[in-house]
Amino acid sequence: MIANARQTGADHTPFDAIVVGLGAVGSAAAYQLAQRGARVLGIDRYAPPHAFGSSHGDTRITRLAIGEGAHYTPLVLRSHEIWREIERRSGEDLLSVTGGLIISSSARRAETHVANFFDNTLAAARRHGIAHQLLDARAIRERFPQFRVRDNETGYFEPGAGFLRPEACVRAQLTLAASDGATLRYGESVLEFSQANGLAHVRTDRGSYSARQLIAAAGAWLPVLLDAGLAQRFKVTRQVLYWFALAGPLAEYQPPRFPVWIWELQDRQNVIYGFPAIDGAGGGAKIATEQYSVTTTPDTVAREVETGEIGAMHADLVAPYLPGLGAVCVKAVTCLYTATPDFHFLIDRHPRMAQVILASPCSGHGFKHSAAIGEALAQWVLDGRSNLDLSAFSFARLAST
């Protein structure tokens, strides 16, 4: 889908907004702007949904009580409302509620994104009235015997948690954005953006465009478009997602007997997380860990998953904890995380370009919030302010990093 948006012909009227990058946040922003009647241009170097950034891999966990901070919960609650609205309008299946289990202990060596993730999750649940249950090790074994927990481990179970289908979410929002009048240009690479004469300007490998405001939501490509001082606020890392075959009955790995889950391990410095089997007995169950020590770029990342990586993942982080998942890897794919130093989002005006909003709500936990962030960005562009408070995601907190 490439509409003629090149501002080199007779029509030099600036767009109301240009959205650079049409993944999770960019597709949401383009959709929200278009349905409000804005003249919007969206640009992506590929044809989203695609597998080169962060918005792929079949499933993404969504949870209501957010261990990264209670201030995130209003974002995910609003996102769930928007996903249901988009489902009704598009006919797509986007959000599945399966329940979510978080396992941790005082002896943990791993932490999920921020310190005290488990306790923060519990505090957020209590603050926002999110239904939940606390399970001791015995209760976890009785209810979810697939997990080989230790006696000192505790579980937090949230009935309203589940997963999103990222490719479907991106596709649905872009389809609706186009039907609402957005111009979407795929297969076009942004080379730079700038600001002059009260407008934001974008130069690509195919043309030049201008708009009253610009939203830069380029994910792992965002640092490439920034000067060195700003780019250093972001770290891009390669992550690997695995689907291992089931050694036990399929029903044991489907909801409600098997939820989405996160586990802060105590004998390794790893967090592991995973999903129910959603593609039948042959599709396996998805499981992954996270690493932040080795950086990469979207243009140099190793996208193939080596056999040795698969074997090590199963031996070290699957077999000891989920013995019902076999050693056969059904598939494995890579994705990219773009993280700030404190693992919180960055959503703020460019410090030197008032017409440019930098939107990097990533850091490995962003997809669940993306629908609400897209709405907030559209409100910010069109109304001058957003209904949801985005102040916690400003540049100011990163000034000393």
C-alpha angles and dihedrals in degrees: 000000000000116000121191103264100145109135094210097093133069096300109074094161108135119240117247088236141359118206115203110202122022104211124111099321099026094053090047092050093047091050094047093047094047095049088054090057098255121151098242136176121198122194130190130169090221134032107268135252087053138146101240101087134027106293101085142069100102097265142040124188118245121193130172103212103061118211091196087068140318090245088073094061095080088055095054093042091054090043091057089054091050093047089055090049091051091047090055092048099041104030090230123139103233112149126045120184110213103149122255132240125201117190123195144138141200087255094058118136093189129069130194109237096303137033118274093015094162095048091044090053091053091047091050091050091053094044095050099034095246112169112245146147132217115223129193120214093270092052092048091052092049096047101032108022091168089082117077097213128177125238093254096053125105132201133215111201121195115188093199097057122101142127141292127217100232099194091050091047093053093043094049094049094048092047091051092044090055092047088052091054106270118148110227123191117193128187091031123122122214110225099183145335130214143166130240138150092010094303137100115236129202127195118196136174087267107038150320129274138180135204141173088247138008131209113204105202098154098138112202089005093058095087089054089060095049133076117259094261093058096034091060089068089073133067120194117205135180117241128188127215119200134194112202125194120253117251092187136048116307092234090064089064100043129084133303091024093047121034134184107281148188124200126193102203124217101200096047135039090241137107113208126193138175154164142238120271103269101168102059131260093313096049097070126209122287119238132166146165131207134240129189104171100083116059128202142165130243090248098049103033118124101242097182117085113226124225090240091057090053094049093048092048093053096043096045107030110018112036096048093051108026105029091174091072112086129222095252110104110212092193142335130201137177130232136178131245120201108199136181119219093263095038092241124123127270112218112153147112115283105263092235102027115059092188093057125080116195110211115189105151092158127102091134098294105065110099096077090059099042100098093056092042090053089053092047091050091051090051091048092052097044103030103027093242140047127235091229120064111251097169093108089066098058128128091244095081091055096050094103098042 
